[in-house]
Amino acid sequence: MLGKLIHLGIDAVLLSAFLAGIKRSTGLTPNLTQVPNKDVRQLLRTYLEVGEYVFDFAVVIFGRSTSFERRR
Ligand SMILES: *[C@@H]1O[C@H](CO)[C@@H](O)[C@H](O)[C@H]1NC(C)=O
């Protein structure tokens, strides 16, 4: 049960980081004005912010690693 929750949480964070990557490279981001509920909209905004945080964190880690090199 707990393992399943953790798995779901990791999947959610990965999806959010993926969306953050798309936003960083293309500027495309989910149109949150389509969400009618204010609280749900705020929740989704926070969710996307977590993804951007994770994305930035990964960029810092990869940037320091010699296993990755910058190509542009
Ligand atoms: C986002 O959704 C709103 C509400 O449906 C809509 O009015 C708006 O045009 C959408 N934005 C874009 C860029 O499509």
N, CA, C, O and the ligand as a Tripos MOL2 file, in Angstrom:
@<TRIPOS>MOLECULE
protein
  302   301    73     0     0
PROTEIN
NO_CHARGES

@<TRIPOS>ATOM
      1 N           0.8310   -1.2080    0.0000 N.3       1 MET1
      2 CA          0.0000    0.0000    0.0000 C.3       1 MET1
      3 C           0.8680    1.2620    0.0000 C.2       1 MET1
      4 O           0.6960    2.1490   -0.8360 O.2       1 MET1
      5 N           1.8040    1.3250    0.9550 N.am      2 LEU2
      6 CA          2.6930    2.4880    1.0200 C.3       2 LEU2
      7 C           3.5930    2.5340   -0.2170 C.2       2 LEU2
      8 O           3.8540    3.5960   -0.7810 O.2       2 LEU2
      9 N           4.0610    1.3400   -0.6210 N.am      3 GLY3
     10 CA          4.9180    1.2720   -1.8030 C.3       3 GLY3
     11 C           4.2000    1.7920   -3.0260 C.2       3 GLY3
     12 O           4.7800    2.4830   -3.8640 O.2       3 GLY3
     13 N           2.9160    1.4450   -3.1160 N.am      4 LYS4
     14 CA          2.1270    1.8760   -4.2640 C.3       4 LYS4
     15 C           1.9680    3.4070   -4.2670 C.2       4 LYS4
     16 O           2.0390    4.0510   -5.3140 O.2       4 LYS4
     17 N           1.7530    3.9650   -3.0740 N.am      5 LEU5
     18 CA          1.6120    5.4250   -2.9440 C.3       5 LEU5
     19 C           2.9010    6.1280   -3.3640 C.2       5 LEU5
     20 O           2.8790    7.1290   -4.0790 O.2       5 LEU5
     21 N           4.0370    5.5730   -2.8960 N.am      6 ILE6
     22 CA          5.3270    6.1720   -3.2430 C.3       6 ILE6
     23 C           5.5390    6.1070   -4.7540 C.2       6 ILE6
     24 O           6.0160    7.0560   -5.3770 O.2       6 ILE6
     25 N           5.1680    4.9500   -5.3270 N.am      7 HIS7
     26 CA          5.2980    4.7850   -6.7780 C.3       7 HIS7
     27 C           4.4630    5.8300   -7.5240 C.2       7 HIS7
     28 O           4.9250    6.4570   -8.4780 O.2       7 HIS7
     29 N           3.2230    5.9980   -7.0610 N.am      8 LEU8
     30 CA          2.3310    6.9890   -7.6770 C.3       8 LEU8
     31 C           2.9250    8.3870   -7.5510 C.2       8 LEU8
     32 O           2.8820    9.1790   -8.4930 O.2       8 LEU8
     33 N           3.4810    8.6790   -6.3760 N.am      9 GLY9
     34 CA          4.0620    9.9890   -6.1410 C.3       9 GLY9
     35 C           5.2310   10.2510   -7.0680 C.2       9 GLY9
     36 O           5.3570   11.3450   -7.6180 O.2       9 GLY9
     37 N           6.0930    9.2490   -7.2470 N.am     10 ILE10
     38 CA          7.2490    9.3960   -8.1300 C.3      10 ILE10
     39 C           6.7810    9.5990   -9.5720 C.2      10 ILE10
     40 O           7.3180   10.4380  -10.2940 O.2      10 ILE10
     41 N           5.7780    8.8250   -9.9830 N.am     11 ASP11
     42 CA          5.2450    8.9930  -11.3310 C.3      11 ASP11
     43 C           4.7020   10.4070  -11.5310 C.2      11 ASP11
     44 O           4.9130   11.0270  -12.5740 O.2      11 ASP11
     45 N           4.0000   10.9040  -10.5140 N.am     12 ALA12
     46 CA          3.4180   12.2470  -10.6120 C.3      12 ALA12
     47 C           4.5160   13.2990  -10.7490 C.2      12 ALA12
     48 O           4.3910   14.2410  -11.5320 O.2      12 ALA12
     49 N           5.6000   13.1290   -9.9760 N.am     13 VAL13
     50 CA          6.7060   14.0900  -10.0270 C.3      13 VAL13
     51 C           7.4130   14.0140  -11.3770 C.2      13 VAL13
     52 O           7.7980   15.0370  -11.9440 O.2      13 VAL13
     53 N           7.5830   12.7840  -11.8920 N.am     14 LEU14
     54 CA          8.2360   12.6280  -13.1970 C.3      14 LEU14
     55 C           7.4210   13.2990  -14.2900 C.2      14 LEU14
     56 O           7.9730   13.9790  -15.1550 O.2      14 LEU14
     57 N           6.1130   13.1080  -14.2500 N.am     15 LEU15
     58 CA          5.2320   13.7240  -15.2420 C.3      15 LEU15
     59 C           5.3170   15.2450  -15.1560 C.2      15 LEU15
     60 O           5.3630   15.9440  -16.1680 O.2      15 LEU15
     61 N           5.3370   15.7350  -13.9180 N.am     16 SER16
     62 CA          5.4260   17.1780  -13.7080 C.3      16 SER16
     63 C           6.7580   17.7260  -14.2180 C.2      16 SER16
     64 O           6.8030   18.8020  -14.8150 O.2      16 SER16
     65 N           7.8440   16.9820  -13.9800 N.am     17 ALA17
     66 CA          9.1580   17.4110  -14.4600 C.3      17 ALA17
     67 C           9.2070   17.3740  -15.9890 C.2      17 ALA17
     68 O           9.8460   18.2150  -16.6210 O.2      17 ALA17
     69 N           8.5270   16.3960  -16.5670 N.am     18 PHE18
     70 CA          8.4480   16.2990  -18.0260 C.3      18 PHE18
     71 C           7.7310   17.5310  -18.5990 C.2      18 PHE18
     72 O           8.1660   18.1140  -19.5920 O.2      18 PHE18
     73 N           6.6300   17.9080  -17.9530 N.am     19 LEU19
     74 CA          5.8890   19.0950  -18.3840 C.3      19 LEU19
     75 C           6.7450   20.3490  -18.2300 C.2      19 LEU19
     76 O           6.6850   21.2570  -19.0590 O.2      19 LEU19
     77 N           7.5510   20.3910  -17.1500 N.am     20 ALA20
     78 CA          8.4440   21.5320  -16.9340 C.3      20 ALA20
     79 C           9.4940   21.5990  -18.0390 C.2      20 ALA20
     80 O           9.8500   22.6820  -18.5030 O.2      20 ALA20
     81 N           9.9880   20.4280  -18.4590 N.am     21 GLY21
     82 CA         10.9730   20.3870  -19.5320 C.3      21 GLY21
     83 C          10.3910   20.9200  -20.8310 C.2      21 GLY21
     84 O          11.0540   21.6610  -21.5570 O.2      21 GLY21
     85 N           9.1560   20.5430  -21.1210 N.am     22 ILE22
     86 CA          8.4810   21.0410  -22.3230 C.3      22 ILE22
     87 C           8.3070   22.5500  -22.2250 C.2      22 ILE22
     88 O           8.4950   23.2770  -23.2010 O.2      22 ILE22
     89 N           7.9440   23.0090  -21.0300 N.am     23 LYS23
     90 CA          7.7520   24.4460  -20.8480 C.3      23 LYS23
     91 C           9.0590   25.1970  -21.0570 C.2      23 LYS23
     92 O           9.0740   26.2530  -21.6900 O.2      23 LYS23
     93 N          10.1660   24.6530  -20.5240 N.am     24 ARG24
     94 CA         11.4610   25.3210  -20.6550 C.3      24 ARG24
     95 C          11.9590   25.3360  -22.1030 C.2      24 ARG24
     96 O          12.6030   26.2940  -22.5320 O.2      24 ARG24
     97 N          11.6590   24.2760  -22.8500 N.am     25 SER25
     98 CA         12.1970   24.2210  -24.2070 C.3      25 SER25
     99 C          11.2630   24.8270  -25.2460 C.2      25 SER25
    100 O          11.7270   25.2820  -26.2910 O.2      25 SER25
    101 N           9.9600   24.8460  -24.9860 N.am     26 THR26
    102 CA          9.0230   25.3570  -25.9920 C.3      26 THR26
    103 C           8.1440   26.4900  -25.4910 C.2      26 THR26
    104 O           7.5590   27.2150  -26.2960 O.2      26 THR26
    105 N           8.0390   26.6570  -24.1740 N.am     27 GLY27
    106 CA          7.1450   27.6680  -23.6210 C.3      27 GLY27
    107 C           5.7200   27.1640  -23.4910 C.2      27 GLY27
    108 O           4.8540   27.8740  -22.9810 O.2      27 GLY27
    109 N           5.4650   25.9320  -23.9540 N.am     28 LEU28
    110 CA          4.1110   25.3800  -23.8570 C.3      28 LEU28
    111 C           3.8390   24.8770  -22.4500 C.2      28 LEU28
    112 O           4.6470   24.1450  -21.8780 O.2      28 LEU28
    113 N           2.7090   25.2670  -21.8970 N.am     29 THR29
    114 CA          2.3490   24.8460  -20.5510 C.3      29 THR29
    115 C           0.8410   24.6510  -20.5040 C.2      29 THR29
    116 O           0.1130   25.3210  -21.2370 O.2      29 THR29
    117 N           0.3510   23.7380  -19.6480 N.am     30 PRO30
    118 CA         -1.0980   23.5110  -19.6020 C.3      30 PRO30
    119 C          -1.8780   24.8030  -19.3440 C.2      30 PRO30
    120 O          -1.4820   25.6270  -18.5190 O.2      30 PRO30
    121 N          -2.9750   24.9620  -20.0510 N.am     31 ASN31
    122 CA         -3.8160   26.1520  -19.9170 C.3      31 ASN31
    123 C          -4.6870   26.0080  -18.6610 C.2      31 ASN31
    124 O          -5.7800   25.4430  -18.7030 O.2      31 ASN31
    125 N          -4.1760   26.5300  -17.5590 N.am     32 LEU32
    126 CA         -4.8690   26.3360  -16.2810 C.3      32 LEU32
    127 C          -6.1290   27.1830  -16.1580 C.2      32 LEU32
    128 O          -6.9360   26.9580  -15.2560 O.2      32 LEU32
    129 N          -6.3080   28.1500  -17.0490 N.am     33 THR33
    130 CA         -7.5440   28.9390  -16.9890 C.3      33 THR33
    131 C          -8.7510   28.0820  -17.3730 C.2      33 THR33
    132 O          -9.8960   28.4840  -17.1660 O.2      33 THR33
    133 N          -8.4880   26.8970  -17.9320 N.am     34 GLN34
    134 CA         -9.5920   26.0010  -18.2940 C.3      34 GLN34
    135 C         -10.1150   25.2290  -17.0920 C.2      34 GLN34
    136 O         -11.1730   24.6040  -17.1570 O.2      34 GLN34
    137 N          -9.3600   25.2770  -15.9860 N.am     35 VAL35
    138 CA         -9.8100   24.5890  -14.7680 C.3      35 VAL35
    139 C         -10.7840   25.5080  -14.0350 C.2      35 VAL35
    140 O         -10.3890   26.5760  -13.5690 O.2      35 VAL35
    141 N         -12.0430   25.1080  -13.9290 N.am     36 PRO36
    142 CA        -13.0500   25.9950  -13.3400 C.3      36 PRO36
    143 C         -12.8710   26.2010  -11.8330 C.2      36 PRO36
    144 O         -13.1310   27.2880  -11.3160 O.2      36 PRO36
    145 N         -12.4250   25.1470  -11.1300 N.am     37 ASN37
    146 CA        -12.3190   25.2390   -9.6760 C.3      37 ASN37
    147 C         -11.0300   25.9550   -9.2620 C.2      37 ASN37
    148 O          -9.9330   25.5640   -9.6600 O.2      37 ASN37
    149 N         -11.1840   27.0100   -8.4580 N.am     38 LYS38
    150 CA        -10.0440   27.8390   -8.0590 C.3      38 LYS38
    151 C          -9.0070   27.0620   -7.2440 C.2      38 LYS38
    152 O          -7.8030   27.2080   -7.4510 O.2      38 LYS38
    153 N          -9.4910   26.2410   -6.3200 N.am     39 ASP39
    154 CA         -8.5800   25.4830   -5.4620 C.3      39 ASP39
    155 C          -7.8150   24.4370   -6.2620 C.2      39 ASP39
    156 O          -6.6150   24.2420   -6.0650 O.2      39 ASP39
    157 N          -8.5310   23.7580   -7.1790 N.am     40 VAL40
    158 CA         -7.8760   22.7510   -8.0150 C.3      40 VAL40
    159 C          -6.8330   23.4110   -8.9060 C.2      40 VAL40
    160 O          -5.7550   22.8670   -9.1470 O.2      40 VAL40
    161 N          -7.1900   24.6130   -9.3940 N.am     41 ARG41
    162 CA         -6.2620   25.3460  -10.2590 C.3      41 ARG41
    163 C          -4.9800   25.6920   -9.4990 C.2      41 ARG41
    164 O          -3.8730   25.5480  -10.0180 O.2      41 ARG41
    165 N          -5.1590   26.1530   -8.2500 N.am     42 GLN42
    166 CA         -4.0050   26.4910   -7.4300 C.3      42 GLN42
    167 C          -3.1590   25.2540   -7.1490 C.2      42 GLN42
    168 O          -1.9300   25.3110   -7.1380 O.2      42 GLN42
    169 N          -3.8460   24.1330   -6.9230 N.am     43 LEU43
    170 CA         -3.1570   22.8670   -6.6520 C.3      43 LEU43
    171 C          -2.3150   22.4600   -7.8610 C.2      43 LEU43
    172 O          -1.1660   22.0410   -7.7200 O.2      43 LEU43
    173 N          -2.9060   22.5900   -9.0540 N.am     44 LEU44
    174 CA         -2.1930   22.2290  -10.2840 C.3      44 LEU44
    175 C          -1.0020   23.1540  -10.5130 C.2      44 LEU44
    176 O           0.0540   22.7280  -10.9820 O.2      44 LEU44
    177 N          -1.1960   24.4420  -10.1700 N.am     45 ARG45
    178 CA         -0.1040   25.4020  -10.3320 C.3      45 ARG45
    179 C           1.0720   24.9910   -9.4370 C.2      45 ARG45
    180 O           2.2290   24.9990   -9.8590 O.2      45 ARG45
    181 N           0.7440   24.6310   -8.1920 N.am     46 THR46
    182 CA          1.7830   24.1740   -7.2600 C.3      46 THR46
    183 C           2.4540   22.9100   -7.7930 C.2      46 THR46
    184 O           3.6730   22.7570   -7.7140 O.2      46 THR46
    185 N           1.6390   22.0130   -8.3340 N.am     47 TYR47
    186 CA          2.1490   20.7590   -8.8920 C.3      47 TYR47
    187 C           3.1530   21.0390  -10.0180 C.2      47 TYR47
    188 O           4.2070   20.4070  -10.0950 O.2      47 TYR47
    189 N           2.8080   21.9940  -10.8860 N.am     48 LEU48
    190 CA          3.7110   22.3370  -11.9870 C.3      48 LEU48
    191 C           4.9840   23.0010  -11.4650 C.2      48 LEU48
    192 O           6.0630   22.8210  -12.0270 O.2      48 LEU48
    193 N           4.8440   23.7770  -10.3720 N.am     49 GLU49
    194 CA          6.0240   24.4200   -9.7820 C.3      49 GLU49
    195 C           6.9770   23.3790   -9.2210 C.2      49 GLU49
    196 O           8.1950   23.5170   -9.3350 O.2      49 GLU49
    197 N           6.4130   22.3260   -8.6100 N.am     50 VAL50
    198 CA          7.2440   21.2400   -8.0940 C.3      50 VAL50
    199 C           8.0350   20.6250   -9.2440 C.2      50 VAL50
    200 O           9.2230   20.3320   -9.1110 O.2      50 VAL50
    201 N           7.3590   20.4350  -10.3700 N.am     51 GLY51
    202 CA          8.0170   19.8660  -11.5420 C.3      51 GLY51
    203 C           9.1750   20.7270  -12.0180 C.2      51 GLY51
    204 O          10.2330   20.2120  -12.3810 O.2      51 GLY51
    205 N           8.9710   22.0520  -12.0150 N.am     52 GLU52
    206 CA         10.0400   22.9480  -12.4460 C.3      52 GLU52
    207 C          11.2100   22.9090  -11.4700 C.2      52 GLU52
    208 O          12.3730   22.9910  -11.8630 O.2      52 GLU52
    209 N          10.8750   22.7810  -10.1940 N.am     53 TYR53
    210 CA         11.9170   22.6890   -9.1740 C.3      53 TYR53
    211 C          12.7470   21.4270   -9.4090 C.2      53 TYR53
    212 O          13.9770   21.4710   -9.4000 O.2      53 TYR53
    213 N          12.0580   20.3010   -9.6210 N.am     54 VAL54
    214 CA         12.7460   19.0310   -9.8590 C.3      54 VAL54
    215 C          13.5810   19.1140  -11.1320 C.2      54 VAL54
    216 O          14.7100   18.6250  -11.1800 O.2      54 VAL54
    217 N          13.0160   19.7350  -12.1570 N.am     55 PHE55
    218 CA         13.7190   19.8840  -13.4310 C.3      55 PHE55
    219 C          15.0120   20.6950  -13.2370 C.2      55 PHE55
    220 O          16.0810   20.2920  -13.6950 O.2      55 PHE55
    221 N          14.8980   21.8360  -12.5550 N.am     56 ASP56
    222 CA         16.0730   22.6770  -12.3050 C.3      56 ASP56
    223 C          17.1190   21.9310  -11.4960 C.2      56 ASP56
    224 O          18.3180   22.0390  -11.7500 O.2      56 ASP56
    225 N          16.6390   21.1650  -10.5110 N.am     57 PHE57
    226 CA         17.5360   20.3900   -9.6660 C.3      57 PHE57
    227 C          18.3110   19.3830  -10.5180 C.2      57 PHE57
    228 O          19.5240   19.2350  -10.3710 O.2      57 PHE57
    229 N          17.5950   18.6950  -11.4110 N.am     58 ALA58
    230 CA         18.2500   17.7140  -12.2880 C.3      58 ALA58
    231 C          19.2770   18.3930  -13.1870 C.2      58 ALA58
    232 O          20.3460   17.8380  -13.4450 O.2      58 ALA58
    233 N          18.9530   19.5970  -13.6650 N.am     59 VAL59
    234 CA         19.8780   20.3350  -14.5330 C.3      59 VAL59
    235 C          21.1750   20.6460  -13.7730 C.2      59 VAL59
    236 O          22.2710   20.5120  -14.3190 O.2      59 VAL59
    237 N          21.0350   21.0640  -12.5050 N.am     60 VAL60
    238 CA         22.2160   21.3640  -11.6960 C.3      60 VAL60
    239 C          23.0640   20.1140  -11.5020 C.2      60 VAL60
    240 O          24.2830   20.1480  -11.6670 O.2      60 VAL60
    241 N          22.4010   18.9970  -11.1450 N.am     61 ILE61
    242 CA         23.1230   17.7370  -10.9200 C.3      61 ILE61
    243 C          23.8320   17.2860  -12.2020 C.2      61 ILE61
    244 O          25.0140   16.9410  -12.1800 O.2      61 ILE61
    245 N          23.0960   17.2950  -13.3170 N.am     62 PHE62
    246 CA         23.6900   16.8600  -14.5900 C.3      62 PHE62
    247 C          24.8050   17.8130  -15.0210 C.2      62 PHE62
    248 O          25.8030   17.3920  -15.6070 O.2      62 PHE62
    249 N          24.6210   19.1120  -14.7190 N.am     63 GLY63
    250 CA         25.6250   20.0940  -15.1020 C.3      63 GLY63
    251 C          26.9450   19.8540  -14.3940 C.2      63 GLY63
    252 O          28.0100   20.1490  -14.9370 O.2      63 GLY63
    253 N          26.8770   19.3160  -13.1780 N.am     64 ARG64
    254 CA         28.0970   19.0600  -12.4130 C.3      64 ARG64
    255 C          28.7210   17.7210  -12.7610 C.2      64 ARG64
    256 O          29.8970   17.4780  -12.4880 O.2      64 ARG64
    257 N          27.9210   16.8560  -13.3680 N.am     65 SER65
    258 CA         28.3960   15.5120  -13.6600 C.3      65 SER65
    259 C          29.2370   15.4850  -14.9360 C.2      65 SER65
    260 O          28.9210   16.1660  -15.9120 O.2      65 SER65
    261 N          30.3060   14.6950  -14.9180 N.am     66 THR66
    262 CA         31.1220   14.5680  -16.1210 C.3      66 THR66
    263 C          30.4760   13.6040  -17.1110 C.2      66 THR66
    264 O          30.9310   13.4780  -18.2480 O.2      66 THR66
    265 N          29.4040   12.9190  -16.6730 N.am     67 SER67
    266 CA         28.7070   11.9940  -17.5790 C.3      67 SER67
    267 C          27.8610   12.7610  -18.5970 C.2      67 SER67
    268 O          27.3930   12.1990  -19.5870 O.2      67 SER67
    269 N          27.6740   14.0790  -18.3270 N.am     68 PHE68
    270 CA         26.8990   14.8930  -19.2490 C.3      68 PHE68
    271 C          27.7610   16.0680  -19.7280 C.2      68 PHE68
    272 O          28.5470   16.6290  -18.9650 O.2      68 PHE68
    273 N          27.5990   16.4190  -20.9790 N.am     69 GLU69
    274 CA         28.3130   17.5950  -21.4760 C.3      69 GLU69
    275 C          27.3090   18.5410  -22.1270 C.2      69 GLU69
    276 O          26.2520   18.1290  -22.6050 O.2      69 GLU69
    277 N          27.6780   19.8280  -22.1290 N.am     70 ARG70
    278 CA         26.7960   20.8490  -22.6730 C.3      70 ARG70
    279 C          27.0430   20.9850  -24.1810 C.2      70 ARG70
    280 O          28.1740   21.1710  -24.6290 O.2      70 ARG70
    281 N          25.9800   20.8890  -24.9270 N.am     71 ARG71
    282 CA         26.1380   20.9160  -26.3850 C.3      71 ARG71
    283 C          25.6010   22.1920  -27.0240 C.2      71 ARG71
    284 O          25.5580   22.3060  -28.2490 O.2      71 ARG71
    285 N          25.1920   23.1470  -26.1980 N.am     72 ARG72
    286 CA         24.7910   24.4230  -26.7890 C.3      72 ARG72
    287 C          24.7890   25.5240  -25.7690 C.2      72 ARG72
    288 O          24.4750   26.6680  -26.0970 O.2      72 ARG72
    289 C1         -7.0830   28.8560  -22.2570 C.3      73 LIG73
    290 O1         -8.3740   28.5020  -21.8740 O.3      73 LIG73
    291 C2         -9.2910   29.6000  -21.8340 C.3      73 LIG73
    292 C3        -10.6070   29.0860  -21.2910 C.3      73 LIG73
    293 O2        -11.0880   27.9950  -22.0270 O.3      73 LIG73
    294 C4         -9.4230   30.1750  -23.2330 C.3      73 LIG73
    295 O3        -10.2930   31.2810  -23.2090 O.3      73 LIG73
    296 C5         -8.0630   30.6000  -23.7310 C.3      73 LIG73
    297 O4         -8.1630   31.0450  -25.0680 O.3      73 LIG73
    298 C6         -7.0870   29.4380  -23.6440 C.3      73 LIG73
    299 N1         -5.7800   29.9110  -24.0140 N.am     73 LIG73
    300 C7         -5.1860   29.4930  -25.1340 C.2      73 LIG73
    301 C8         -3.8310   30.0650  -25.3590 C.3      73 LIG73
    302 O5         -5.6970   28.6980  -25.9080 O.2      73 LIG73
@<TRIPOS>BOND
     1     1     2 1
     2     2     3 1
     3     3     4 2
     4     3     5 am
     5     5     6 1
     6     6     7 1
     7     7     8 2
     8     7     9 am
     9     9    10 1
    10    10    11 1
    11    11    12 2
    12    11    13 am
    13    13    14 1
    14    14    15 1
    15    15    16 2
    16    15    17 am
    17    17    18 1
    18    18    19 1
    19    19    20 2
    20    19    21 am
    21    21    22 1
    22    22    23 1
    23    23    24 2
    24    23    25 am
    25    25    26 1
    26    26    27 1
    27    27    28 2
    28    27    29 am
    29    29    30 1
    30    30    31 1
    31    31    32 2
    32    31    33 am
    33    33    34 1
    34    34    35 1
    35    35    36 2
    36    35    37 am
    37    37    38 1
    38    38    39 1
    39    39    40 2
    40    39    41 am
    41    41    42 1
    42    42    43 1
    43    43    44 2
    44    43    45 am
    45    45    46 1
    46    46    47 1
    47    47    48 2
    48    47    49 am
    49    49    50 1
    50    50    51 1
    51    51    52 2
    52    51    53 am
    53    53    54 1
    54    54    55 1
    55    55    56 2
    56    55    57 am
    57    57    58 1
    58    58    59 1
    59    59    60 2
    60    59    61 am
    61    61    62 1
    62    62    63 1
    63    63    64 2
    64    63    65 am
    65    65    66 1
    66    66    67 1
    67    67    68 2
    68    67    69 am
    69    69    70 1
    70    70    71 1
    71    71    72 2
    72    71    73 am
    73    73    74 1
    74    74    75 1
    75    75    76 2
    76    75    77 am
    77    77    78 1
    78    78    79 1
    79    79    80 2
    80    79    81 am
    81    81    82 1
    82    82    83 1
    83    83    84 2
    84    83    85 am
    85    85    86 1
    86    86    87 1
    87    87    88 2
    88    87    89 am
    89    89    90 1
    90    90    91 1
    91    91    92 2
    92    91    93 am
    93    93    94 1
    94    94    95 1
    95    95    96 2
    96    95    97 am
    97    97    98 1
    98    98    99 1
    99    99   100 2
   100    99   101 am
   101   101   102 1
   102   102   103 1
   103   103   104 2
   104   103   105 am
   105   105   106 1
   106   106   107 1
   107   107   108 2
   108   107   109 am
   109   109   110 1
   110   110   111 1
   111   111   112 2
   112   111   113 am
   113   113   114 1
   114   114   115 1
   115   115   116 2
   116   115   117 am
   117   117   118 1
   118   118   119 1
   119   119   120 2
   120   119   121 am
   121   121   122 1
   122   122   123 1
   123   123   124 2
   124   123   125 am
   125   125   126 1
   126   126   127 1
   127   127   128 2
   128   127   129 am
   129   129   130 1
   130   130   131 1
   131   131   132 2
   132   131   133 am
   133   133   134 1
   134   134   135 1
   135   135   136 2
   136   135   137 am
   137   137   138 1
   138   138   139 1
   139   139   140 2
   140   139   141 am
   141   141   142 1
   142   142   143 1
   143   143   144 2
   144   143   145 am
   145   145   146 1
   146   146   147 1
   147   147   148 2
   148   147   149 am
   149   149   150 1
   150   150   151 1
   151   151   152 2
   152   151   153 am
   153   153   154 1
   154   154   155 1
   155   155   156 2
   156   155   157 am
   157   157   158 1
   158   158   159 1
   159   159   160 2
   160   159   161 am
   161   161   162 1
   162   162   163 1
   163   163   164 2
   164   163   165 am
   165   165   166 1
   166   166   167 1
   167   167   168 2
   168   167   169 am
   169   169   170 1
   170   170   171 1
   171   171   172 2
   172   171   173 am
   173   173   174 1
   174   174   175 1
   175   175   176 2
   176   175   177 am
   177   177   178 1
   178   178   179 1
   179   179   180 2
   180   179   181 am
   181   181   182 1
   182   182   183 1
   183   183   184 2
   184   183   185 am
   185   185   186 1
   186   186   187 1
   187   187   188 2
   188   187   189 am
   189   189   190 1
   190   190   191 1
   191   191   192 2
   192   191   193 am
   193   193   194 1
   194   194   195 1
   195   195   196 2
   196   195   197 am
   197   197   198 1
   198   198   199 1
   199   199   200 2
   200   199   201 am
   201   201   202 1
   202   202   203 1
   203   203   204 2
   204   203   205 am
   205   205   206 1
   206   206   207 1
   207   207   208 2
   208   207   209 am
   209   209   210 1
   210   210   211 1
   211   211   212 2
   212   211   213 am
   213   213   214 1
   214   214   215 1
   215   215   216 2
   216   215   217 am
   217   217   218 1
   218   218   219 1
   219   219   220 2
   220   219   221 am
   221   221   222 1
   222   222   223 1
   223   223   224 2
   224   223   225 am
   225   225   226 1
   226   226   227 1
   227   227   228 2
   228   227   229 am
   229   229   230 1
   230   230   231 1
   231   231   232 2
   232   231   233 am
   233   233   234 1
   234   234   235 1
   235   235   236 2
   236   235   237 am
   237   237   238 1
   238   238   239 1
   239   239   240 2
   240   239   241 am
   241   241   242 1
   242   242   243 1
   243   243   244 2
   244   243   245 am
   245   245   246 1
   246   246   247 1
   247   247   248 2
   248   247   249 am
   249   249   250 1
   250   250   251 1
   251   251   252 2
   252   251   253 am
   253   253   254 1
   254   254   255 1
   255   255   256 2
   256   255   257 am
   257   257   258 1
   258   258   259 1
   259   259   260 2
   260   259   261 am
   261   261   262 1
   262   262   263 1
   263   263   264 2
   264   263   265 am
   265   265   266 1
   266   266   267 1
   267   267   268 2
   268   267   269 am
   269   269   270 1
   270   270   271 1
   271   271   272 2
   272   271   273 am
   273   273   274 1
   274   274   275 1
   275   275   276 2
   276   275   277 am
   277   277   278 1
   278   278   279 1
   279   279   280 2
   280   279   281 am
   281   281   282 1
   282   282   283 1
   283   283   284 2
   284   283   285 am
   285   285   286 1
   286   286   287 1
   287   287   288 2
   288   289   290 1
   289   289   298 1
   290   290   291 1
   291   291   292 1
   292   291   294 1
   293   292   293 1
   294   294   295 1
   295   294   296 1
   296   296   297 1
   297   296   298 1
   298   298   299 1
   299   299   300 1
   300   300   301 1
   301   300   302 2
@<TRIPOS>SUBSTRUCTURE
     1 MET1         2 RESIDUE 1 A MET
     2 LEU2         6 RESIDUE 1 A LEU
     3 GLY3        10 RESIDUE 1 A GLY
     4 LYS4        14 RESIDUE 1 A LYS
     5 LEU5        18 RESIDUE 1 A LEU
     6 ILE6        22 RESIDUE 1 A ILE
     7 HIS7        26 RESIDUE 1 A HIS
     8 LEU8        30 RESIDUE 1 A LEU
     9 GLY9        34 RESIDUE 1 A GLY
    10 ILE10       38 RESIDUE 1 A ILE
    11 ASP11       42 RESIDUE 1 A ASP
    12 ALA12       46 RESIDUE 1 A ALA
    13 VAL13       50 RESIDUE 1 A VAL
    14 LEU14       54 RESIDUE 1 A LEU
    15 LEU15       58 RESIDUE 1 A LEU
    16 SER16       62 RESIDUE 1 A SER
    17 ALA17       66 RESIDUE 1 A ALA
    18 PHE18       70 RESIDUE 1 A PHE
    19 LEU19       74 RESIDUE 1 A LEU
    20 ALA20       78 RESIDUE 1 A ALA
    21 GLY21       82 RESIDUE 1 A GLY
    22 ILE22       86 RESIDUE 1 A ILE
    23 LYS23       90 RESIDUE 1 A LYS
    24 ARG24       94 RESIDUE 1 A ARG
    25 SER25       98 RESIDUE 1 A SER
    26 THR26      102 RESIDUE 1 A THR
    27 GLY27      106 RESIDUE 1 A GLY
    28 LEU28      110 RESIDUE 1 A LEU
    29 THR29      114 RESIDUE 1 A THR
    30 PRO30      118 RESIDUE 1 A PRO
    31 ASN31      122 RESIDUE 1 A ASN
    32 LEU32      126 RESIDUE 1 A LEU
    33 THR33      130 RESIDUE 1 A THR
    34 GLN34      134 RESIDUE 1 A GLN
    35 VAL35      138 RESIDUE 1 A VAL
    36 PRO36      142 RESIDUE 1 A PRO
    37 ASN37      146 RESIDUE 1 A ASN
    38 LYS38      150 RESIDUE 1 A LYS
    39 ASP39      154 RESIDUE 1 A ASP
    40 VAL40      158 RESIDUE 1 A VAL
    41 ARG41      162 RESIDUE 1 A ARG
    42 GLN42      166 RESIDUE 1 A GLN
    43 LEU43      170 RESIDUE 1 A LEU
    44 LEU44      174 RESIDUE 1 A LEU
    45 ARG45      178 RESIDUE 1 A ARG
    46 THR46      182 RESIDUE 1 A THR
    47 TYR47      186 RESIDUE 1 A TYR
    48 LEU48      190 RESIDUE 1 A LEU
    49 GLU49      194 RESIDUE 1 A GLU
    50 VAL50      198 RESIDUE 1 A VAL
    51 GLY51      202 RESIDUE 1 A GLY
    52 GLU52      206 RESIDUE 1 A GLU
    53 TYR53      210 RESIDUE 1 A TYR
    54 VAL54      214 RESIDUE 1 A VAL
    55 PHE55      218 RESIDUE 1 A PHE
    56 ASP56      222 RESIDUE 1 A ASP
    57 PHE57      226 RESIDUE 1 A PHE
    58 ALA58      230 RESIDUE 1 A ALA
    59 VAL59      234 RESIDUE 1 A VAL
    60 VAL60      238 RESIDUE 1 A VAL
    61 ILE61      242 RESIDUE 1 A ILE
    62 PHE62      246 RESIDUE 1 A PHE
    63 GLY63      250 RESIDUE 1 A GLY
    64 ARG64      254 RESIDUE 1 A ARG
    65 SER65      258 RESIDUE 1 A SER
    66 THR66      262 RESIDUE 1 A THR
    67 SER67      266 RESIDUE 1 A SER
    68 PHE68      270 RESIDUE 1 A PHE
    69 GLU69      274 RESIDUE 1 A GLU
    70 ARG70      278 RESIDUE 1 A ARG
    71 ARG71      282 RESIDUE 1 A ARG
    72 ARG72      286 RESIDUE 1 A ARG
    73 LIG73      289 GROUP 0 **** ****
